[in-house]
Amino acid sequence: MISFNSALLLLAGSLLLSNAAAFTPISQRATSSWGVTTRSTQGPLYAVDETDFEGVDLVRLLGMNQLKRMAKKNAAQNAAPAGGATKLIIAGAPASGKGTQCEMIKDNFGVVHLSTGDMLRAAVAAGTDVGKKAKEFMDSGKLVPDEVIIGVVKDRLNEKDCQEKGWLLDGFPRTPGQADALAQAGISADCFIFLNVPDEILVERVVGRRTDPETGKIYHMTFSPPDDEAILARLEQRSDDTEEKVKVRLEQFHANVEAVKGFYTDISVEIDGAQSPSEVAAAVSAGIASKV
């Protein structure tokens, strides 16, 4: 079995004369999109340009497995941001599909999925300084102020798993004040994903939702009703999943979202959230790759 290094030398030897354009002298090590470089023992370093490999059987020369490894390594390098772990924010109205897409993003990019509620509860349970402050407001039935929430978020993003794996902020910041506070705290993202869904579709999605009180599973009376009659009979509708109340929530969302988006113009990716979940996921992945 020929070694990879030997194969590269053979490749260089076979192409230097017949296809010299494939090799460009460089003063220091360079890597093509295939990640292939070779050095002449008697001369300068040469970088391989795969665009000039017309007529060359790379599969026979290097082997399919090696080519796949090279392509996989290149894809991983292109997917990772230059500054380290991937940092993402996803925004969208109620019923825009954030929950579904967050699961797919977490699986595809390996980031830590974070929601404000989860972070607040974890900080309170851990008894951190900001967690204790948050608990005071929560116990008294008051809204937790932005400065406390930002403290909770900042502490969480500084933890080891977020630093190593990257993070996905789900539905936060919700207001321009929160976005500004994040910026003042030195927290920046690589990509801001916005799921854009028309209000009439959002209302239909919300009004048709039903929950199984025994399992917690959510169904939709139009798009995904249960097959079991017993389950259908016990389904419940949340008190705020009415057309009147969802329209109020949408008004609140629209009152803030444009201002929030203004903080992330350079890294923003807008996705048509009315598509199927798989189509949205593909568009989200492409959008993230374009920014990081």
TAZI-V167311 format. One record per pair of residues at least 6 apart in sequence whose ideal C-beta (glycine too) atoms are under 8 Angstrom apart, sorted by sequence separation. I is the first residue (numbers start at 0). J is the second residue. If there is no record, write none. Layout:
i:I j:J
i:I j:J
//
This chain:
i:30 j:36
i:38 j:44
i:39 j:45
i:79 j:85
i:80 j:86
i:91 j:97
i:104 j:110
i:105 j:111
i:124 j:130
i:136 j:142
i:137 j:143
i:155 j:161
i:156 j:162
i:171 j:177
i:172 j:178
i:181 j:187
i:210 j:216
i:211 j:217
i:218 j:224
i:225 j:231
i:238 j:244
i:239 j:245
i:14 j:21
i:15 j:22
i:29 j:36
i:37 j:44
i:38 j:45
i:90 j:97
i:105 j:112
i:122 j:129
i:123 j:130
i:136 j:143
i:210 j:217
i:211 j:218
i:218 j:225
i:224 j:231
i:260 j:267
i:272 j:279
i:1 j:9
i:14 j:22
i:28 j:36
i:36 j:44
i:37 j:45
i:58 j:66
i:61 j:69
i:89 j:97
i:104 j:112
i:122 j:130
i:123 j:131
i:136 j:144
i:172 j:180
i:196 j:204
i:209 j:217
i:210 j:218
i:271 j:279
i:274 j:282
i:36 j:45
i:57 j:66
i:121 j:130
i:172 j:181
i:208 j:217
i:209 j:218
i:225 j:234
i:239 j:248
i:270 j:279
i:36 j:46
i:37 j:47
i:102 j:112
i:123 j:133
i:133 j:143
i:156 j:166
i:208 j:218
i:209 j:219
i:11 j:22
i:36 j:47
i:89 j:100
i:101 j:112
i:119 j:130
i:122 j:133
i:123 j:134
i:136 j:147
i:208 j:219
i:209 j:220
i:271 j:282
i:35 j:47
i:89 j:101
i:207 j:219
i:208 j:220
i:218 j:230
i:270 j:282
i:207 j:220
i:270 j:283
i:33 j:47
i:35 j:49
i:119 j:133
i:123 j:137
i:133 j:147
i:207 j:221
i:211 j:225
i:22 j:37
i:29 j:44
i:31 j:46
i:89 j:104
i:132 j:147
i:133 j:148
i:204 j:219
i:207 j:222
i:268 j:283
i:28 j:44
i:30 j:46
i:31 j:47
i:33 j:49
i:152 j:168
i:218 j:234
i:270 j:286
i:26 j:43
i:27 j:44
i:29 j:46
i:31 j:48
i:32 j:49
i:87 j:104
i:24 j:42
i:25 j:43
i:26 j:44
i:31 j:49
i:119 j:137
i:129 j:147
i:132 j:150
i:133 j:151
i:203 j:221
i:204 j:222
i:268 j:286
i:24 j:43
i:25 j:44
i:152 j:171
i:211 j:230
i:268 j:287
i:24 j:44
i:25 j:45
i:168 j:188
i:213 j:233
i:24 j:45
i:25 j:46
i:87 j:108
i:129 j:150
i:130 j:151
i:212 j:233
i:268 j:289
i:23 j:45
i:128 j:150
i:129 j:151
i:211 j:233
i:268 j:290
i:22 j:45
i:23 j:46
i:85 j:108
i:87 j:110
i:148 j:171
i:211 j:234
i:212 j:235
i:22 j:46
i:119 j:143
i:127 j:151
i:210 j:234
i:211 j:235
i:266 j:290
i:22 j:47
i:23 j:48
i:85 j:110
i:129 j:154
i:209 j:234
i:210 j:235
i:11 j:37
i:21 j:47
i:22 j:48
i:84 j:110
i:209 j:235
i:210 j:236
i:10 j:37
i:21 j:48
i:127 j:154
i:209 j:236
i:210 j:237
i:7 j:35
i:11 j:39
i:20 j:48
i:21 j:49
i:149 j:177
i:208 j:236
i:8 j:37
i:119 j:148
i:122 j:151
i:145 j:174
i:148 j:177
i:152 j:181
i:208 j:237
i:7 j:37
i:21 j:51
i:78 j:108
i:156 j:186
i:20 j:51
i:21 j:52
i:145 j:176
i:149 j:180
i:153 j:184
i:119 j:151
i:122 j:154
i:145 j:177
i:149 j:181
i:152 j:184
i:208 j:240
i:18 j:51
i:115 j:148
i:118 j:151
i:122 j:155
i:153 j:186
i:11 j:45
i:18 j:52
i:35 j:69
i:118 j:152
i:121 j:155
i:146 j:180
i:152 j:186
i:206 j:240
i:18 j:53
i:34 j:69
i:145 j:180
i:149 j:184
i:205 j:240
i:206 j:241
i:11 j:47
i:18 j:54
i:33 j:69
i:115 j:151
i:206 j:242
i:10 j:47
i:18 j:55
i:33 j:70
i:115 j:152
i:118 j:155
i:14 j:52
i:34 j:72
i:34 j:73
i:113 j:152
i:206 j:245
i:33 j:73
i:202 j:242
i:205 j:245
i:14 j:55
i:32 j:73
i:13 j:55
i:34 j:76
i:113 j:155
i:113 j:156
i:202 j:245
i:201 j:245
i:202 j:246
i:10 j:55
i:202 j:249
i:113 j:161
i:198 j:246
i:201 j:249
i:111 j:160
i:10 j:60
i:111 j:161
i:9 j:60
i:10 j:61
i:198 j:249
i:111 j:164
i:113 j:166
i:6 j:60
i:110 j:164
i:111 j:165
i:112 j:166
i:113 j:167
i:115 j:169
i:6 j:61
i:109 j:164
i:110 j:165
i:111 j:166
i:112 j:167
i:113 j:168
i:114 j:169
i:115 j:170
i:6 j:62
i:109 j:165
i:110 j:166
i:111 j:167
i:113 j:169
i:114 j:170
i:115 j:171
i:108 j:165
i:110 j:167
i:112 j:169
i:114 j:171
i:3 j:61
i:113 j:171
i:6 j:65
i:108 j:167
i:3 j:65
i:105 j:167
i:104 j:167
i:193 j:256
i:101 j:167
i:193 j:260
i:101 j:169
i:191 j:260
i:97 j:169
i:191 j:263
i:97 j:170
i:200 j:273
i:193 j:267
i:195 j:269
i:188 j:263
i:191 j:266
i:193 j:268
i:195 j:270
i:190 j:266
i:191 j:267
i:192 j:268
i:193 j:269
i:194 j:270
i:195 j:271
i:196 j:272
i:197 j:273
i:84 j:161
i:189 j:266
i:191 j:268
i:193 j:270
i:195 j:272
i:196 j:273
i:84 j:162
i:87 j:165
i:89 j:167
i:188 j:266
i:190 j:268
i:192 j:270
i:194 j:272
i:84 j:163
i:86 j:165
i:87 j:166
i:88 j:167
i:89 j:168
i:91 j:170
i:84 j:164
i:85 j:165
i:86 j:166
i:87 j:167
i:88 j:168
i:89 j:169
i:90 j:170
i:175 j:255
i:178 j:258
i:182 j:262
i:84 j:165
i:87 j:168
i:89 j:170
i:174 j:255
i:178 j:259
i:83 j:165
i:84 j:166
i:173 j:255
i:177 j:259
i:88 j:171
i:175 j:258
i:179 j:262
i:88 j:172
i:174 j:258
i:175 j:259
i:178 j:262
i:174 j:259
i:178 j:263
i:194 j:279
i:173 j:259
i:175 j:261
i:172 j:259
i:175 j:262
i:172 j:262
i:192 j:283
i:100 j:192
i:100 j:194
i:192 j:286
i:192 j:287
i:190 j:286
i:97 j:194
i:190 j:287
i:96 j:194
i:189 j:287
i:95 j:194
i:88 j:188
i:95 j:195
i:96 j:196
i:190 j:290
i:86 j:187
i:87 j:188
i:90 j:191
i:95 j:196
i:189 j:290
i:190 j:291
i:86 j:188
i:87 j:189
i:88 j:190
i:89 j:191
i:90 j:192
i:91 j:193
i:92 j:194
i:94 j:196
i:189 j:291
i:86 j:189
i:87 j:190
i:88 j:191
i:89 j:192
i:90 j:193
i:91 j:194
i:85 j:189
i:86 j:190
i:87 j:191
i:88 j:192
i:89 j:193
i:90 j:194
i:91 j:195
i:92 j:196
i:85 j:190
i:87 j:192
i:89 j:194
i:91 j:196
i:92 j:198
i:95 j:201
i:82 j:189
i:94 j:201
i:93 j:201
i:80 j:189
i:92 j:201
i:94 j:204
i:94 j:205
i:93 j:205
i:94 j:208
i:94 j:245
i:93 j:245
i:93 j:248
i:92 j:248
i:93 j:249
i:92 j:249
i:93 j:252
i:92 j:252
i:92 j:253
i:92 j:256
i:90 j:256
i:90 j:259
i:90 j:260
i:103 j:276
i:107 j:280
i:88 j:263
i:96 j:272
i:100 j:276
i:95 j:272
i:99 j:276
i:103 j:280
i:107 j:284
i:100 j:279
i:104 j:283
i:108 j:287
i:96 j:276
i:99 j:279
i:100 j:280
i:103 j:283
i:104 j:284
i:91 j:272
i:96 j:279
i:100 j:283
i:104 j:287
i:87 j:287
i:85 j:287
i:85 j:291
i:78 j:288
i:77 j:288
i:80 j:291
i:79 j:291
i:78 j:291
//
